[in-house]
Amino acid sequence: KQWYQRRVAITAGEMYVSTTDELTLQAYKNHERSANMSSEHLMTEAERELNEVSKNEAMMRANMENNRATLPGLSLPVTQELQQTLEKFKKGFINYVQIKLDVDKEELKLWDCSNIEVADLAGKITEDEPRYHLFNYNHTHEGEQLWSPVFLYSCPGYNVPVKQRMMYSSTKASFLQSLEEIGIELKAKTEISDGSEAGQNDIYDLVHPQKHVSRATFTKPKAPTKGGRRLIR
């Protein structure tokens, strides 16, 4: 008989066949299955444990990938924990959410969430890193009780690394758009540098900016004089 040898892959080994009719996909799968079973039987206990560890690590990596999600209109991934928290914010279960942009992992994740008073908001503004903040402002305006979701982007000056500042700045617009697409209607948005700009009066003026009404002033016309030139309109 004439024997044929086929190399299927450099790392997969070799498969020997007696006729070209055996060069089929199913025959190769059967060969691989039997080879794997044989290799497992030939493994030492230590090798089997190492093989099991490798499988578990692969499963953990897959689970970590599954925990990353995306919001509509946002290319940067978000953690599932953040996505679930935004849903709670939208439904009114919590009134404050703080979001961190992880520069190394290039993802948005939840940093803090709770129910706070407007007087507590300034204390939530970080002094060393940028953050996104969502606050559902409960207040009274012109005799009416209102809930007004506001967005604050806090960035403590130029002490922040350039890459971090640029990523927050470039992601902000798409993040705001994604919030609207999942049903969070913001009443106001602002950028601040520290907590002194997030006081109760600041938030109230942000939601209800003062209207400056300019009043027209009239000057009494001078009495006509004899011989003077008069302008006829």
TARA-V778229 format. One record per run of one state. SS is the DSSP state (A for helix, B for strand, O for the rest). FROM is the first residue (numbers start at 1). LEN is the number of residues. Records with the same first field share a line. If there is no record, write none. Layout:
# TARA-V778229
SS = FROM-LEN, FROM-LEN
This chain:
# TARA-V778229
O = 1-3, 10-3, 18-2, 23-2, 43-2, 67-1, 70-7, 92-4, 103-4, 115-3, 125-6, 142-2, 155-2, 160-2, 182-6, 193-2, 198-2, 208-26
B = 4-6, 13-5, 68-2, 77-3, 96-7, 107-8, 131-11, 144-11, 188-5
A = 20-3, 25-18, 45-22, 80-12, 118-7, 157-3, 162-20, 195-3, 200-8
